[in-house]
Structure formats: structure tokens, C-alpha cells
Amino acid sequence: MGICLSNQIKAESSFHTGTDVGATSSKVVSGYGTELSNSSSKNSSLSVPPTPRSEGEILQSSNLKSFTFSDLKAATRNFRPDSVIGEGGFGSVFKGWIDEQSLAASRAGAGMVVAVKKLNQEGWQGHKEWLAEINYLGQLQHPNLVKLIGYCLEDDHRLLVYEFMPRGSMENHLFRRGSYFQPLSWSLRMKIALGAARGLAFLHSDEAKVIYRDFKTSNILLDSNYNAKLSDFGLARDGPTGDKSHVSTRVMGTYGYAAPEYLSTGHLTAKSDVYSFGVVLLEILSGKKAIDKNRPSGEHNLVEWAKPYLTNKRRIFRVLDARLEGQYSLGQAVKAANLALQCLYVDARSRPTMDEVVTALEQLQDSKDTSKNDQKHHRSSRRNQTNGGPKSWRRSAEETRKGKPSYPRPSASSRYT
């Protein structure tokens, strides 16, 4: 069946605060991209055409299967409530089963497990993000991108079928407490960071030339072996072409992860993704969320709180997750912290490329720098980490900012339009 879609159809939405979908139970959330921001219905009715329903708008791709709605009803046992593995603004995600060869629906427990995302959002915005997902994942294939198997567009039904990621999202493993989620080890965290970095580097390559625009822990999904795969391409954009240095867009993404120059100007570049990676790497190292209003005053914004510590070897351990103690050397900690700091430079030109980030993480993963002196210094730093008072804090913060351009700070609101 012939299908096509203009490459110009891109997803645009207001800032949103997170993704809310799961992979193991309805209580365990993952990141198949179910969070859709509350876009203004007023703007939609005035400035965009009616929502198209034709298959002719969907990007032609021999890699995608066109499912019927009855196929997916059968695969998910009629979308039974106990098949739900996550819910969010976009809709619900259901666990289903299909035959590995024919991709026809199969009985529960037989064949290949899939995640079926069902759109429940009316209007143009939801359709655009649905189309953008097909536009990119229908063309791009990489070990560190989640695989889109197919879609359904039938009457008012719009669904997407993905490979199932049994370990859910990185967000769950970092921030959810309880017996189901055990703290990830240092080596697993570095493995996941490297996999996610490789996914971003591929998107930025000449082969793809895509800016992801919504890199965060909830969009990093994990397979059974903790291999990281990027999901949710609803906000992705083609990168600049020709002599252009950036893409100008409405500011969107998730508060706490967006680069300062993007918030200030709306100018989007690959270095915007690099900044977001730095935020995520800091979350991975610290076990803390990028934004958390429940933390003490002065610690709500992870980047602002952590930066002064990252510039001082003796104080790095204040930032690192205490649950990782003894699993890494001082050398590894310094290298990881320095990489995060470089990605978070206010001057976008000073940030590394994602290829350079991948190289640094590969070297870090191969590092065997676990000398006794490092471990001794680690323990000593832990004992003395309360020493360095406000004066040294202020000095480090000033050194971090020195020589860097400043941009207006974002407002307290988590949404931007």
C-alpha cells in the first residue's frame, strides 16, 4: 500500500515536564513517549489545518507494517486494562504479542512481545507528533534507537507498535525507590550513558542530521541486557542545512534539560542536545533529578547546585550517588564529572560533539584506574566533604561562570511556549 508524508511535517508543542509510560506493570513507567504537552487548543483551531486522516500522509517506509485496528485489538487482548504498561498525555501503552515472522496477532505469551501506543488526543498536535514518530523512526535504524515495527491509521484510530523494552526507562531505575528497582551499579550506569550517547551521536551524524530536542532519562529505554535505546521522536527536528548554523523554533522540550541559549533565542543546534546529555549524565552520576522542588532551598536545580562541586576534585563526591561508593576510582569520578561539566558549558561552542562524548565514555569504560591511593582519597573525601564552606562555594561558582556568556534565567514555570 503506497504511503507518503512530507518531510516538513514536524512535531511542535509547548514545554512538557516528563514522560509517563511503563514497561513492566501499570505502576512502572517507561518512555514510549506518551507525554504530550497541553498545547493551546486556541492556537490549534486558528493556525493549523484540520487533522488529516489519510494514509497518504504517512512517510513511506518498507521497514514499517501497516496494522489494522482489529490486528492490534487481538494482539493486546482487546486493550484489556491488565495489558496497560503505561499511561500519559498521549494515551495508553499496552503490552501485546505478534508472530515474529508474519507480524500477525498471536495469543498472549506466544510470539514476540510488543508495546502498542494508542493515541487518545484529539486534534492536529497529537497527529503531528504521531506522524513525526513515524517520519524519523520509520527511516532511522540504529542499535541505540528503539525500533518502530509499525502503525495503525484507521478511521479515528492512531497507534504505534514498538519493540518491547523489558527493563523500562532509565528514569525508573535512577529515581524510583522500592524492591523492584535496585540501584544501578557504576558500570551499568556508564554502559547506559555510552549507549545513549551513541544514539545521539548517530542522530547528529551526516547520515541522519537530526536534532533530538527532548533528551532525558524517561526517553532512554533499556532492554533485558541494559542496552540503552532512545525513544519518543515527537519533538525531533531536521538539523540545519547548507550554510545555516541553527534551526529557529518555538522553545519546547522538558524544563531542566534545555540548553540556556535555546531557551533564550529559540536557536536549536546539535549542541543543544549535548547540553541535555550533560544534564542526564549528571543525573546518572548523582542519582538526583534535574529539577526537584522537594530538595532543600538552593538544590532544586541540579545543574546550578552541582556545578561548583564538579570543578573541585575534593568536592566531587558531594555530587556522586552515595550508593555507588567503592565502585569507582577517583580518576573515573573526575573524568565523568569533567565530561558532564564540559557538556554543560554555557557557551555552546565550547561543548564537545556527541562523537567526542562517545570517545570519552568509551575510554572511561575501559579505564582500570582503581589504585589504592584513589580509593584512600575517595574515603577521605567522603569523611571531609562537609568542610568547604560558603566562601569556597562562592569562589568555585565564580570560576565556573568566568568568561562565559550569560543568558536570561528561565522562569519558575515548567512550561514554555
Protein Blocks (a to p, Z undefined) as FASTA:
>chain_A
ZZdddfklccdddddfbdcddfkbmklccdeopaccdddfklmmmmpccddfbfklpccd
fkbccddfklmmmmnoooiaklpgbdcfklccddddddfklopacdehiajdddddddfb
ecjklmmmmmmmmmmmmmpgcfkbccdfbdcdehjbccddddddfklpfklmmmpgcjkl
ccddfklmmmmmmmmmmmmmmmmmmklopafklacfklpccdfkopacdehjllgccdde
hjbfbdcdddedjehjacfklmmnopacfklmmmmmmmmmmmmmnopafbdckbcehilp
mmlmmmmmmmpmklmmmmpcfklgoiacfklmmmmmmmmmmmmpmblmlpccfklmmmmm
mmmmmpccfcfklmmmmmmmmmmmmnopfklmmmmmmmmmgopacdddddfbfbdZZ
